Amino acid sequence: MLKVDMAYEKGILYVRLKGELNRKVCYKINNYIVPVVLKHKIKYLVYNLYELSDIDASGMDAMLNTKCAIRANKGKICLCEVSDELRAKMRKLRIQVASNELAAGRLIHI
């Protein structure tokens, strides 16, 4: 089960994920977040992974789809509050990591 909470503040879309991001629920990223990014031409996105307990290959592919959508809008993407366990798995995504949402906002909104 994955819960997705989105908030748009000062030009940045904050996406907070809670639960597990796996093959069964990655459609929530691909069918909800990616179209929002493309439709509204969102340039900056921050994923808060504080309450994300696990991610599999399908989940990482969904995050890459988001990264591609942001890049299509000539923007930047950042992860924050990533646990050490998830950080090791997600290293190959090559997405910037910040300690918290405030730091992530500063990092990408330069």
C-alpha positions as CSV (number, residue, x, y, z in Angstrom):
1,M,0.0,0.0,0.0
2,L,1.3,3.4,-0.9
3,K,-0.1,6.8,0.2
4,V,0.9,9.8,-1.9
5,D,0.5,13.4,-0.6
6,M,1.3,16.2,-3.0
7,A,1.7,19.9,-2.2
8,Y,2.7,22.7,-4.5
9,E,4.4,25.6,-2.9
10,K,6.5,28.5,-4.3
11,G,7.0,26.7,-7.7
12,I,8.0,23.4,-6.2
13,L,5.9,20.2,-6.2
14,Y,6.5,18.3,-2.9
15,V,5.5,14.6,-3.1
16,R,5.5,12.7,0.2
17,L,5.4,8.9,-0.1
18,K,4.2,6.6,2.7
19,G,4.4,2.8,2.6
20,E,6.0,0.7,-0.1
21,L,6.7,1.7,-3.7
22,N,6.5,-1.6,-5.7
23,R,5.2,-3.1,-8.9
24,K,1.6,-3.2,-7.5
25,V,1.4,0.6,-6.7
26,C,3.9,2.3,-9.1
27,Y,0.9,3.2,-11.3
28,K,0.2,5.9,-8.7
29,I,3.5,7.6,-9.8
30,N,3.1,6.9,-13.5
31,N,-0.6,7.7,-13.8
32,Y,-1.0,10.6,-11.3
33,I,2.3,12.4,-10.7
34,V,3.9,12.3,-14.2
35,P,0.8,13.6,-16.0
36,V,0.5,16.5,-13.4
37,V,4.1,17.4,-14.0
38,L,3.7,17.4,-17.8
39,K,0.3,19.1,-17.9
40,H,1.3,22.0,-15.5
41,K,4.9,22.2,-16.8
42,I,6.2,21.8,-13.3
43,K,10.0,22.4,-13.2
44,Y,10.9,21.5,-9.6
45,L,9.9,18.4,-7.7
46,V,11.0,17.1,-4.3
47,Y,10.3,13.5,-3.2
48,N,10.1,13.2,0.6
49,L,10.8,9.5,1.4
50,Y,10.7,9.8,5.2
51,E,7.8,7.3,5.5
52,L,8.8,5.1,2.5
53,S,9.6,1.7,3.9
54,D,10.8,-0.1,0.7
55,I,11.2,0.3,-3.1
56,D,11.7,-2.3,-5.8
57,A,12.9,-2.0,-9.4
58,S,9.4,-1.1,-10.7
59,G,9.2,1.7,-8.1
60,M,12.6,3.0,-9.2
61,D,11.5,2.9,-12.8
62,A,8.5,5.0,-11.8
63,M,10.8,7.6,-10.2
64,L,12.9,7.6,-13.3
65,N,9.7,8.4,-15.3
66,T,9.2,11.4,-13.1
67,K,12.8,12.5,-13.5
68,C,12.4,12.3,-17.3
69,A,9.2,14.4,-17.1
70,I,10.9,17.1,-15.0
71,R,13.9,17.1,-17.3
72,A,11.5,17.5,-20.3
73,N,10.4,20.8,-18.5
74,K,14.0,21.8,-18.1
75,G,13.7,21.4,-14.3
76,K,15.3,19.6,-11.4
77,I,14.3,16.8,-9.0
78,C,15.6,16.0,-5.5
79,L,15.0,13.4,-2.9
80,C,15.0,14.1,0.8
81,E,14.8,12.3,4.1
82,V,16.0,9.0,2.5
83,S,16.9,6.2,4.9
84,D,20.3,4.6,4.6
85,E,18.8,1.4,3.4
86,L,16.9,3.1,0.6
87,R,19.8,5.4,-0.2
88,A,21.9,2.4,-1.1
89,K,19.2,1.0,-3.4
90,M,18.4,4.3,-5.1
91,R,22.0,5.4,-5.7
92,K,21.8,4.3,-9.4
93,L,18.9,6.7,-10.0
94,R,21.4,9.5,-9.8
95,I,19.0,12.0,-8.2
96,Q,20.3,14.6,-5.8
97,V,19.6,13.9,-2.1
98,A,19.0,16.5,0.6
99,S,18.5,16.2,4.3
100,N,15.0,17.7,4.4
101,E,12.4,19.5,2.3
102,L,13.8,23.0,3.1
103,A,17.3,22.0,2.0
104,A,15.9,20.3,-1.1
105,G,14.0,23.4,-2.0
106,R,17.1,25.5,-1.8
107,L,19.2,22.9,-3.7
108,I,16.9,22.7,-6.7
109,H,15.5,26.2,-6.9
110,I,18.8,28.0,-7.6
